[in-house]
Amino acid sequence: MRVKITLACSECKQRNYNTYKNKKNDPDKLKFNKYCRFCRKHTIHNETK
């Protein structure tokens, strides 16, 4: 059930991180507060395709 997802910065839209999630436990899109090296600050990163 684990699938690979990509996380993109909500401000600059750069795809910075890859991770895995369990679709059964997290059917909605994930959001994480992570560091963006392009913005040079912590921003919200959303799940993308």
N, CA, C and O atoms as a GROMACS GRO file, in nm:
protein
  196
    1MET      N    1   0.081  -0.121   0.000
    1MET     CA    2   0.000   0.000   0.000
    1MET      C    3   0.085   0.126   0.000
    1MET      O    4   0.031   0.236  -0.020
    2ARG      N    5   0.215   0.115   0.022
    2ARG     CA    6   0.299   0.235   0.028
    2ARG      C    7   0.333   0.281  -0.113
    2ARG      O    8   0.375   0.202  -0.198
    3VAL      N    9   0.314   0.411  -0.136
    3VAL     CA   10   0.344   0.469  -0.267
    3VAL      C   11   0.443   0.584  -0.249
    3VAL      O   12   0.446   0.650  -0.145
    4LYS      N   13   0.522   0.608  -0.352
    4LYS     CA   14   0.620   0.716  -0.349
    4LYS      C   15   0.550   0.846  -0.388
    4LYS      O   16   0.476   0.850  -0.486
    5ILE      N   17   0.574   0.953  -0.311
    5ILE     CA   18   0.515   1.083  -0.341
    5ILE      C   19   0.625   1.188  -0.346
    5ILE      O   20   0.735   1.167  -0.294
    6THR      N   21   0.595   1.301  -0.409
    6THR     CA   22   0.688   1.413  -0.418
    6THR      C   23   0.627   1.531  -0.344
    6THR      O   24   0.507   1.555  -0.352
    7LEU      N   25   0.712   1.604  -0.271
    7LEU     CA   26   0.666   1.720  -0.197
    7LEU      C   27   0.719   1.846  -0.265
    7LEU      O   28   0.838   1.856  -0.297
    8ALA      N   29   0.629   1.943  -0.288
    8ALA     CA   30   0.666   2.068  -0.354
    8ALA      C   31   0.642   2.185  -0.260
    8ALA      O   32   0.546   2.186  -0.183
    9CYS      N   33   0.729   2.284  -0.268
    9CYS     CA   34   0.718   2.404  -0.186
    9CYS      C   35   0.592   2.481  -0.227
    9CYS      O   36   0.562   2.494  -0.345
   10SER      N   37   0.520   2.532  -0.128
   10SER     CA   38   0.396   2.605  -0.157
   10SER      C   39   0.423   2.746  -0.208
   10SER      O   40   0.335   2.807  -0.268
   11GLU      N   41   0.544   2.800  -0.186
   11GLU     CA   42   0.575   2.936  -0.229
   11GLU      C   43   0.641   2.941  -0.366
   11GLU      O   44   0.597   3.015  -0.454
   12CYS      N   45   0.747   2.862  -0.386
   12CYS     CA   46   0.819   2.868  -0.514
   12CYS      C   47   0.785   2.753  -0.608
   12CYS      O   48   0.829   2.752  -0.723
   13LYS      N   49   0.708   2.655  -0.561
   13LYS     CA   50   0.660   2.541  -0.640
   13LYS      C   51   0.770   2.445  -0.685
   13LYS      O   52   0.747   2.362  -0.773
   14GLN      N   53   0.889   2.455  -0.626
   14GLN     CA   54   0.997   2.361  -0.657
   14GLN      C   55   0.969   2.228  -0.589
   14GLN      O   56   0.922   2.224  -0.475
   15ARG      N   57   0.998   2.119  -0.658
   15ARG     CA   58   0.980   1.986  -0.601
   15ARG      C   59   1.111   1.945  -0.533
   15ARG      O   60   1.209   1.912  -0.600
   16ASN      N   61   1.111   1.947  -0.400
   16ASN     CA   62   1.234   1.931  -0.324
   16ASN      C   63   1.253   1.795  -0.260
   16ASN      O   64   1.366   1.748  -0.247
   17TYR      N   65   1.146   1.730  -0.220
   17TYR     CA   66   1.157   1.608  -0.139
   17TYR      C   67   1.076   1.494  -0.199
   17TYR      O   68   0.972   1.516  -0.262
   18ASN      N   69   1.126   1.372  -0.178
   18ASN     CA   70   1.053   1.250  -0.210
   18ASN      C   71   1.034   1.173  -0.081
   18ASN      O   72   1.122   1.171   0.004
   19THR      N   73   0.918   1.109  -0.068
   19THR     CA   74   0.892   1.028   0.050
   19THR      C   75   0.787   0.923   0.014
   19THR      O   76   0.740   0.917  -0.099
   20TYR      N   77   0.752   0.842   0.112
   20TYR     CA   78   0.652   0.738   0.093
   20TYR      C   79   0.537   0.762   0.189
   20TYR      O   80   0.555   0.815   0.298
   21LYS      N   81   0.419   0.720   0.147
   21LYS     CA   82   0.305   0.726   0.237
   21LYS      C   83   0.218   0.603   0.219
   21LYS      O   84   0.220   0.539   0.114
   22ASN      N   85   0.141   0.571   0.322
   22ASN     CA   86   0.048   0.461   0.319
   22ASN      C   87  -0.088   0.518   0.279
   22ASN      O   88  -0.147   0.596   0.353
   23LYS      N   89  -0.137   0.479   0.161
   23LYS     CA   90  -0.263   0.533   0.111
   23LYS      C   91  -0.383   0.497   0.198
   23LYS      O   92  -0.482   0.569   0.203
   24LYS      N   93  -0.372   0.385   0.267
   24LYS     CA   94  -0.483   0.341   0.352
   24LYS      C   95  -0.495   0.430   0.476
   24LYS      O   96  -0.605   0.465   0.517
   25ASN      N   97  -0.380   0.468   0.536
   25ASN     CA   98  -0.383   0.551   0.656
   25ASN      C   99  -0.396   0.700   0.625
   25ASN      O  100  -0.453   0.774   0.704
   26ASP      N  101  -0.344   0.744   0.511
   26ASP     CA  102  -0.345   0.886   0.472
   26ASP      C  103  -0.403   0.903   0.333
   26ASP      O  104  -0.328   0.923   0.237
   27PRO      N  105  -0.534   0.895   0.318
   27PRO     CA  106  -0.591   0.908   0.184
   27PRO      C  107  -0.585   1.052   0.130
   27PRO      O  108  -0.587   1.072   0.008
   28ASP      N  109  -0.577   1.152   0.220
   28ASP     CA  110  -0.570   1.291   0.176
   28ASP      C  111  -0.426   1.328   0.142
   28ASP      O  112  -0.333   1.254   0.171
   29LYS      N  113  -0.411   1.446   0.079
   29LYS     CA  114  -0.277   1.494   0.047
   29LYS      C  115  -0.206   1.540   0.173
   29LYS      O  116  -0.266   1.602   0.261
   30LEU      N  117  -0.076   1.508   0.180
   30LEU     CA  118   0.003   1.542   0.299
   30LEU      C  119   0.061   1.682   0.290
   30LEU      O  120   0.085   1.734   0.180
   31LYS      N  121   0.083   1.743   0.407
   31LYS     CA  122   0.150   1.872   0.417
   31LYS      C  123   0.255   1.862   0.527
   31LYS      O  124   0.227   1.813   0.636
   32PHE      N  125   0.376   1.910   0.496
   32PHE     CA  126   0.485   1.911   0.592
   32PHE      C  127   0.549   2.048   0.594
   32PHE      O  128   0.554   2.117   0.492
   33ASN      N  129   0.598   2.088   0.711
   33ASN     CA  130   0.677   2.210   0.721
   33ASN      C  131   0.823   2.170   0.709
   33ASN      O  132   0.881   2.114   0.803
   34LYS      N  133   0.885   2.198   0.593
   34LYS     CA  134   1.021   2.155   0.566
   34LYS      C  135   1.102   2.272   0.511
   34LYS      O  136   1.047   2.375   0.471
   35TYR      N  137   1.234   2.254   0.509
   35TYR     CA  138   1.323   2.359   0.461
   35TYR      C  139   1.329   2.358   0.308
   35TYR      O  140   1.347   2.253   0.247
   36CYS      N  141   1.314   2.475   0.248
   36CYS     CA  142   1.327   2.490   0.103
   36CYS      C  143   1.460   2.561   0.076
   36CYS      O  144   1.481   2.674   0.121
   37ARG      N  145   1.549   2.496   0.001
   37ARG     CA  146   1.679   2.556  -0.024
   37ARG      C  147   1.671   2.668  -0.127
   37ARG      O  148   1.765   2.747  -0.138
   38PHE      N  149   1.563   2.676  -0.203
   38PHE     CA  150   1.547   2.784  -0.300
   38PHE      C  151   1.494   2.911  -0.233
   38PHE      O  152   1.538   3.022  -0.264
   39CYS      N  153   1.400   2.895  -0.141
   39CYS     CA  154   1.347   3.009  -0.064
   39CYS      C  155   1.438   3.045   0.054
   39CYS      O  156   1.433   3.156   0.107
   40ARG      N  157   1.522   2.948   0.094
   40ARG     CA  158   1.612   2.961   0.209
   40ARG      C  159   1.538   2.985   0.340
   40ARG      O  160   1.581   3.065   0.424
   41LYS      N  161   1.426   2.915   0.356
   41LYS     CA  162   1.350   2.921   0.481
   41LYS      C  163   1.258   2.800   0.489
   41LYS      O  164   1.242   2.726   0.392
   42HIS      N  165   1.198   2.781   0.605
   42HIS     CA  166   1.102   2.673   0.624
   42HIS      C  167   0.968   2.715   0.567
   42HIS      O  168   0.917   2.822   0.600
   43THR      N  169   0.911   2.631   0.482
   43THR     CA  170   0.781   2.658   0.421
   43THR      C  171   0.696   2.530   0.425
   43THR      O  172   0.746   2.422   0.456
   44ILE      N  173   0.570   2.546   0.394
   44ILE     CA  174   0.481   2.430   0.383
   44ILE      C  175   0.509   2.360   0.250
   44ILE      O  176   0.515   2.424   0.145
   45HIS      N  177   0.527   2.230   0.256
   45HIS     CA  178   0.546   2.148   0.137
   45HIS      C  179   0.425   2.056   0.121
   45HIS      O  180   0.389   1.983   0.213
   46ASN      N  181   0.363   2.061   0.003
   46ASN     CA  182   0.243   1.983  -0.026
   46ASN      C  183   0.276   1.865  -0.114
   46ASN      O  184   0.373   1.866  -0.190
   47GLU      N  185   0.193   1.764  -0.103
   47GLU     CA  186   0.208   1.645  -0.189
   47GLU      C  187   0.169   1.678  -0.332
   47GLU      O  188   0.067   1.743  -0.356
   48THR      N  189   0.250   1.635  -0.427
   48THR     CA  190   0.219   1.651  -0.570
   48THR      C  191   0.229   1.516  -0.638
   48THR      O  192   0.259   1.416  -0.573
   49LYS      N  193   0.203   1.512  -0.767
   49LYS     CA  194   0.210   1.387  -0.841
   49LYS      C  195   0.352   1.345  -0.863
   49LYS      O  196   0.377   1.241  -0.924
   0.00000   0.00000   0.00000
